[in-house]
Structures are given as structure tokens and as C-alpha cells.
Amino acid sequence: MNPPIDISDVTLKTERLLLRPWKLTDLNDFNAYASVDGVGQMAGWKPHESLEESRKILEMFIKEKKTFAVELQGKAIGSVGIERYNEEMFPEFDGKSCREIGYVLSKAYWGRGLMPEAVREVIRFLFEEVRLDILIGGHFLWNEQSRRVQEKCGFTHYAYRQYTTLMNTVEDDDIRILTKEDWNIITQRKDNVQ
């Protein structure tokens, strides 16, 4: 089941990043990366064609209260969204508290380990504070960067599906899951190493 999510009063911190609700003052930062070719396509959407298009989506992020801005040194450089998962597609999760996680990062910041850092903190929040049982993640088979983020965060392969994007293309999608139990094991292992 999809529990309600409201991050409007939530701020999370990592070593390098601040994860917080989006603000209208983030519009130029958001548009700066969302309009770059190659960024949105990784998640199934076209680059933004105007500041007004970015404004509409930013207003949706603020209204829906489920998407974190990823901030580095005062600049919004990406997002981590806590999406509703398709309950009909996964009836085996009935009775479990689940959500799907999605993320986007400015192309200018790829390859620095920032997205795994952000996603790990959102996972911690969702398992420890929201008390989810399962997190679902997905990536297009050709999207190696997203696959690596999910692997680094402990997600394991669960199923394949076809996904119709906002660009009306159909992509082969690798569905991965992370259970709270597996996350606890990963966390304990890291604590024992330190």
C-alpha cells in the first residue's frame, strides 16, 4: 500500500548535500538542469523547453509535497521523488507499506557520487522515520548511471516490465527493490566496519 507522504517540513543533511522541499526561488536552478539534453530522457521526460514549463513542474513539486530538492552549496542540482507505486502490478506487497523512489541530477554533477549520497539519506528517512517496509526503484535497461545508483544503495533486481514514458516511448525497465530488513543488514555491516 502507498502510505501518505508529506515532506513539506522535512530537511535532511548528508556530508555534502541538503535535501529539502522545493521553493519557487529554485526556478532558475531547476530550469538550468531540466532543460539540458540528456538529463530528463534518463527518467523518461523531454528537456524543458521554457522557464514557464519548469515553473509548472516546480509548482507541482511544491503542491504534491513528495519531492526533495538536492542542494549543493546553495544551488538546487537535482531531485529525489517519493512516488506512488503501482499496487495492481505488485499485489504481493498488499499489507506492506511501500513507495517508489526516483531521482534526477544535473549533468554538470554526474560522476561525483552525489546521487547515491542523496538517495541513501532519503532511504534512511523512509525506513526509519516514515516506517516503510519496501522501496521500489526502476531504471531503463540502457541507463547504467541509474542502475549503479540503485546498486550502491542496496536495491536488487526484482522484475522486468515495459514502461511508457512521458515522451510516448516504451522502454524496457528493470524493477529493483530494497526491503527494510535488507537495508538494516547493509547499515549494520557499515557500522561494524567503521
N, C-alpha and C positions, 0 to 999 in steps of 0.2 A: 504494500500500500504506500501511497505517496503522502507523507505527513506534511502539514503546512510548514513553510519556511518564511522567515522574515529576518533579513539581515540589516534592517534599517538602523539598528543601534549597535551593530557589531563591528569592531575593528580588531584585526588580527595582525600580529607582527612576526616577522622572521628576522634572520640575521641581516638581510639586505632590503627587505620589502615591507610595505604596509599594504594590507588588504582591507578595503573599506567600501562603504556604499558609494556609488557614483553620484556626482554633483553636476549641475548644469555648467559650472565653471570648467569642467573637464572636456567640454565640447571640442576645443581645438586639438587637444592631445588625442582624443578618441578618433577624430577625423583624420589626424595625421597618420595613424597606422591603419585604420579601417579602409582608407582609400588607396592603399598600396596594393598593386597587383601581386598575387601570390599569397596573401595573408588570409583573406576570407575564404578562398577556394579550398583551403585545407580543412575548413569546417562546413563547407557546402553553401557558402553565400558569395555573391559578387562583391567586388570592391565598391565602396560607397562612391557615388557619382557626384555628390554635393554635400555641402555643410548642412543643408536642410535635411537630407536623408539621415545623416549622422545624428542630428538633433532629435528626429523622431524616434530613432532606436535608443538613444540615450534617455529620452523621456520614458520610454517603455522600461528600460532597466531600472530607473528610479521608481516608477509606479509599481512594478512587479516585486521589488524587494528581495530578489534572489540571485543577483549577480554582483560579485565583488569587482571593484576596480583594483588592478595590480599597480601599485605606485612605487616608483624607484626615484629617490632623490627629488621628491616633489612633483614628479611627472607621471601621469597615467600611461602605462605602456602595454596594458593588456587587461584581460578579464578572466574570471573563473565563475561560471554559472552553475547553479544547483537546479537542475531541470527535473521536470516530472518524467518518470519512465513510463513506458507503455505497459500497463498492467495486464492487458489482454495478451500481449506477446509473451509475458512471463508469469503465467498463473501459478507456477511453483513458488513464487515469492509472496503469495497471499499470506497474510498474517505476519509478514516481516515488514519492517519499516525501511523503505528503500528510496533512493533518488539516483538520478543520473548526473554525472559531472561532465562539464565541457569547458574548454579553455582556448584562449587566443592570445598570442603575444606578438607585439610589434616586430617586424622583420629585422629591424635595426638591433634587436637584443637577442636574436636566436643564438644558440650555441654557448650560452653562459651559465646554464644550469638554473636559470631563474624560474622557469615554469615548473620543474619538479619541486623546487623550494616552495613555491606558492601553493601548488596542489597538495603537497604533504600537509601544510598547515590547515588548509580547508578540510582535508580528510580528518585531521585530528579534531577540529571543531565539530564536524558532523558526527563522528563516533563518540567523542567524549561529552560534548555539550548538547547536541541535538538528540543523541542516542539512536542513531540509525543502526540497522543490522547489516545492511548490504549497500554498497555503492556500485553503480554500473558506469562503465566508460566504453566508448566506442571510437574507432578510427577507421578511415578508409584504408584498404589494404596497401595502397601506394604511399600512405602518409607515414613515413618512417619516423619523423620527429615526434609525432603524437604517440606512436607505438612505444618509443623509447621513454617518453614521459610516464606513460602508464606502467611500463615495466619497472622503472626506477621507483615508482610509488607502490609497487606490490600487486598491481592488478594482474590477473591471469586469464588466459583465454577461456571463454565460456561457450560462444556460439558464433556462427556467421549469419548474416542477413543481407538483404539488399535494402538500401536506404535512398529515398527520393529526396534530393537536395532542394534548396530554395531556388536553384538555377534550373530546376526540372531535368537534372541528370540523375541517373540511377547508378549508385556506387556500391561495390561490394564492401561490406563493413565487418570488421572484427569486433565482436562484443566481448568485453572483459569485465570481470567483477572483482571486487575486494570485499571480503566479509570482515566484520568486526573482529572475529576470532583470529583470522589471518593477520590483520593489522596489529592486534595485540602481540602476536608471536614476533612479528617484524620489529615492533617497538621494544619488546623485552630483549631481543637479540642485540639491538643497537645499544640499549642501556648497559648490557653486560660487557660489551666491547669497550665502552668508554670508561 
